Amino acid sequence: MSTPSEGPGELRLSTARSIAYAVLVTAAFFGLAEVALWWVDPAPPLRPRLLLRAIDVDVEFPFMQPDPELFWEPRPGYRGEFRGHKVHINTLGLRGPELRTPKPPGRRRLVAFGDSITFGYGVGEPDTYPARLGALLEERGVEVANGGVTGYTTHQVLRRLRRLLPALRTDVASFCVGWNDGTLRPVSDRVYAARLRSTRAVEGALGDWRLYRLLAGFYVRNRLRAEREAEVREQPRVPLDEYRHNLARIVADCRAAGVLPVFVRLPHRRVPGEPAPETPYESALLEVARELDVAALPVGELGLESRAADTRAAFVDSLHLSPSGGELMARELARGLAELGVF
């Protein structure tokens, strides 16, 4: 006597049960893995995207935090040390003391935007050139705030300016930025920003899961390793045309807010026997300044146009200013602002 075969309804029920069981087992596995990761490391620190080699450097900056638009930004309220120097980030994300709000009557304000040269990489707060400039201009009723951020390009400065302008109530904004724009990386800042937007669109709540972070980090590390091994052609973080465009947008946004924009020429160390440093970004900055009638303040013997044979005492490395270099740059800028009739 033959055994009756299963009917269509019985087959569908068996398949549905199998799928449900597989889903349950899979969910249980990932759930246990997530609990285990929380147990091993219940609060893994957020590592700013600054640490991705594809964009900048792998140095740990304790005063930075990830930002979906700016890639990274200073952590408001941070107080600590970096390489033996105290770092204080105020509630607006600027290095230094809090800005007085509302701005006192009769006081004027300058906010210095830029990269690590402005932030003051390798020096204490009082020795940054914005701090020294503020000390020089104090008697003229002017306060200076430090809006520099390590690793920033014009792509980031433009977006940070737009974010901060309403709260800054500044009269003048200076911009010393260009060296990072020309840094070669596997992807440009614009492409990287597009990737971040795409990532955020698919991540959703997964970003809070430790297991997801672990797998995503593994994927990123292996992709970057594959790109390096494949010798992907590197390109500037911000190509020259985009650099000019970003500078023009910076000027337009400042003027629309009633803020006077001022460019600052790029400093660089001079060493005897070494060829004079060059960069097309300096020329592009001067071109935009002429086209848009923006002042481009010289920085004296610290600049690329300097004839000084040896400026090592003014720098802690090839780009970043020493305390004496910060003082020298501040004096040059104060002189330039006075000649313009600004302060």
C-alpha positions in Angstrom: 0.0 0.0 0.0 1.5 3.3 -1.1 2.1 6.2 1.4 0.0 9.2 0.5 2.1 12.2 -0.7 2.0 15.6 1.0 -0.5 18.0 -0.4 0.4 21.5 -1.5 -0.8 23.0 1.7 1.3 20.7 3.8 4.4 21.5 1.7 3.9 25.3 2.0 3.5 24.9 5.8 6.7 22.9 6.1 8.7 25.5 4.0 7.3 28.4 6.0 8.3 26.7 9.2 11.8 26.1 7.9 12.2 29.7 6.9 10.9 30.9 10.2 13.3 28.5 12.0 16.2 29.8 9.9 15.3 33.4 10.6 15.0 32.7 14.3 18.4 30.9 14.5 20.1 33.7 12.5 18.6 36.4 14.7 19.6 34.5 17.8 23.2 34.2 16.5 23.5 37.9 15.7 21.8 38.8 18.9 24.3 36.8 21.0 27.2 38.2 19.0 25.9 41.8 19.7 25.5 41.0 23.4 29.1 39.6 23.4 30.5 42.7 21.8 28.7 44.9 24.3 30.1 42.8 27.1 33.7 42.9 25.8 33.5 46.6 24.9 30.3 48.3 26.2 31.2 51.8 25.0 33.6 51.8 22.1 34.9 55.3 21.4 33.7 57.0 18.2 36.8 57.4 16.0 36.6 60.5 13.9 36.6 59.8 10.2 39.8 61.9 10.2 41.5 58.7 11.0 40.8 57.0 7.7 44.0 57.0 5.7 42.0 57.5 2.6 41.3 61.1 3.7 43.9 62.3 6.0 46.1 60.9 8.8 45.9 58.1 11.4 46.9 60.3 14.4 44.5 60.1 17.3 43.0 63.6 18.0 41.2 63.4 21.3 39.5 66.8 20.7 37.8 65.7 17.5 34.5 64.0 16.9 33.0 62.5 13.7 30.6 64.8 11.7 28.4 63.6 8.8 28.9 66.8 6.8 32.3 68.1 7.8 33.9 64.5 8.2 35.3 65.6 11.6 35.0 68.7 13.8 36.3 69.8 17.2 34.4 68.5 20.2 32.6 71.4 21.9 33.5 71.7 25.6 36.6 69.6 25.3 39.4 70.3 27.8 42.6 68.3 27.7 46.1 68.0 26.3 47.5 67.2 22.9 51.2 66.5 22.6 52.0 68.3 25.8 49.9 71.4 25.2 46.5 72.3 26.6 43.6 72.4 24.3 40.3 74.0 25.1 37.4 73.9 22.7 34.5 76.2 23.5 30.8 75.5 23.1 30.9 76.7 19.5 33.7 74.3 18.6 36.4 77.0 18.4 39.7 76.7 20.1 40.0 79.1 23.0 37.7 80.8 25.5 34.0 81.3 25.1 32.9 84.2 22.9 30.9 86.9 24.7 27.2 86.8 23.7 25.7 89.1 22.8 28.8 90.9 21.6 29.5 93.9 23.9 28.6 97.3 22.4 31.5 98.9 20.6 33.5 95.6 20.3 34.4 94.2 17.0 35.2 90.6 16.1 37.5 88.7 13.7 37.2 84.9 13.3 40.2 83.2 11.7 39.2 80.1 9.7 41.7 77.6 8.3 43.4 74.3 8.9 46.0 73.2 11.5 48.2 76.2 10.8 45.4 78.4 12.2 44.3 75.9 14.9 47.9 75.8 16.2 49.2 72.3 15.7 52.0 71.6 18.1 51.7 74.8 20.2 49.7 75.9 23.2 46.7 78.0 23.0 48.3 81.4 23.8 50.9 80.8 21.0 48.5 80.3 18.1 48.6 83.1 15.6 44.8 84.0 16.2 45.6 84.3 20.0 48.6 86.5 19.3 46.6 88.6 16.9 43.9 89.0 19.5 46.4 90.2 22.0 47.7 92.8 19.5 44.2 94.0 18.5 42.7 94.1 22.0 43.6 97.7 22.6 41.7 98.5 19.4 38.6 97.0 20.8 38.8 93.8 18.6 38.6 90.2 19.8 39.9 87.3 17.6 38.5 83.8 17.7 40.2 80.7 16.4 38.1 78.8 13.8 40.9 76.6 12.5 40.5 72.9 12.3 43.3 70.4 11.7 43.1 68.7 8.3 40.5 71.0 6.8 40.2 71.9 3.1 38.1 74.7 1.6 35.3 72.0 1.1 35.1 71.8 4.9 35.8 75.4 5.7 32.9 76.5 3.5 30.4 74.2 5.2 31.7 75.1 8.7 31.4 78.8 7.9 27.8 78.3 6.9 27.1 76.4 10.1 28.7 79.0 12.4 28.0 82.3 10.8 24.6 82.9 12.5 26.1 82.4 16.0 29.5 84.2 15.5 28.2 87.7 15.0 31.6 88.5 13.5 32.7 91.6 11.6 35.6 90.1 9.7 36.5 86.5 8.7 40.0 85.5 7.6 40.8 82.4 5.6 44.2 80.7 5.5 43.6 77.4 3.7 45.0 75.5 0.8 47.7 73.1 1.7 45.3 70.2 2.5 43.3 70.9 -0.6 46.3 69.8 -2.7 47.0 66.7 -0.6 46.7 63.6 -2.8 44.2 60.9 -1.7 42.4 58.0 -3.4 39.2 60.1 -3.4 38.4 63.8 -3.4 36.5 65.5 -0.6 33.4 65.8 -2.8 33.4 62.1 -3.7 34.0 61.2 -0.1 31.1 63.4 1.0 28.8 61.6 -1.5 29.9 58.3 -0.1 29.1 59.4 3.4 25.6 60.5 2.3 25.0 57.2 0.6 26.3 55.3 3.7 24.0 57.3 6.0 21.0 56.6 3.8 21.4 52.8 4.2 22.8 52.6 7.7 19.8 53.9 9.6 19.6 52.3 13.1 22.3 49.8 12.2 24.9 52.4 13.1 24.1 51.7 16.8 24.9 48.0 16.6 28.4 47.0 17.6 28.4 44.0 15.2 27.5 46.3 12.3 30.4 48.7 13.3 32.8 45.8 13.5 31.8 44.4 10.0 31.7 47.9 8.5 35.2 48.7 9.8 36.5 45.3 8.5 35.1 46.2 5.1 36.5 49.7 5.0 40.0 48.5 6.0 40.0 45.8 3.4 38.7 48.1 0.7 41.3 50.7 1.4 44.0 48.0 1.5 42.8 46.7 -1.9 42.8 50.2 -3.4 46.4 50.8 -2.2 47.6 47.5 -3.5 45.8 48.2 -6.8 47.7 51.5 -6.9 44.6 53.6 -7.4 45.5 56.9 -9.0 45.5 59.5 -6.2 44.0 62.9 -6.8 43.9 66.2 -4.8 41.3 66.3 -2.0 40.0 69.5 -3.7 41.0 70.0 -7.3 42.0 73.6 -8.3 38.7 74.4 -10.0 36.8 73.3 -6.9 39.2 75.3 -4.7 38.5 78.4 -6.7 34.7 77.7 -6.5 34.9 77.1 -2.8 36.7 80.4 -2.2 34.2 82.2 -4.3 31.3 80.7 -2.3 33.1 81.6 1.0 33.3 85.2 -0.2 29.6 85.3 -1.3 28.4 83.8 2.0 30.4 86.3 4.1 29.2 89.3 2.1 25.6 88.1 2.2 25.9 88.0 6.0 27.5 91.4 6.2 30.9 90.0 7.1 34.1 91.2 5.5 36.1 88.3 4.0 39.9 88.4 4.0 42.3 85.8 2.6 45.7 85.0 4.2 48.5 83.8 2.0 50.0 80.4 2.7 53.0 80.1 5.0 55.8 77.5 4.6 59.2 76.9 6.1 62.4 77.9 4.2 65.5 75.7 4.7 69.0 76.6 3.3 69.9 74.4 0.4 66.3 73.3 -0.3 64.3 74.6 -3.3 61.7 77.2 -2.6 58.3 75.6 -1.9 55.7 76.0 -4.5 51.9 75.3 -4.8 49.4 76.2 -7.5 46.9 76.8 -4.7 48.7 80.0 -3.7 48.3 81.4 -7.3 44.7 80.3 -7.4 44.0 82.1 -4.1 45.5 85.3 -5.5 43.5 85.0 -8.7 40.2 84.7 -6.8 41.2 87.6 -4.6 41.8 89.8 -7.6 38.6 88.7 -9.4 36.4 89.3 -6.4 38.2 92.3 -4.9 39.2 90.5 -1.7 42.3 91.4 0.3 45.0 88.7 0.3 47.2 89.5 3.3 50.9 88.7 3.0 52.7 86.9 5.9 56.1 88.4 5.4 59.1 86.2 5.6 56.8 83.2 6.5 55.3 83.2 3.0 56.0 81.4 -0.2 57.2 84.7 -1.8 59.7 85.3 1.0 63.4 85.8 0.2 64.4 84.7 3.6 67.1 82.0 3.5 66.2 80.2 6.7 62.9 80.4 8.7 63.2 77.2 10.7 62.9 79.0 14.0 59.4 80.2 13.0 58.1 76.6 12.4 57.8 73.4 14.3 57.8 71.5 11.0 57.5 72.4 7.4 54.1 74.1 7.8 53.1 74.6 11.4 54.2 77.8 13.2 56.3 77.8 16.4 55.4 80.3 19.2 57.8 82.8 17.6 56.3 82.1 14.2 52.8 82.7 15.5 53.8 86.0 16.9 55.5 87.0 13.6 52.4 86.0 11.6 50.1 87.9 14.0 52.2 91.1 13.6 52.1 90.8 9.8 48.3 90.3 9.8 47.8 93.2 12.2 49.8 95.4 9.9 47.9 94.3 6.9 44.5 94.8 8.5 45.6 98.3 9.6 46.7 99.2 6.1 43.3 98.1 4.8 41.7 100.4 7.3 39.8 97.4 8.8 41.1 97.7 12.4 
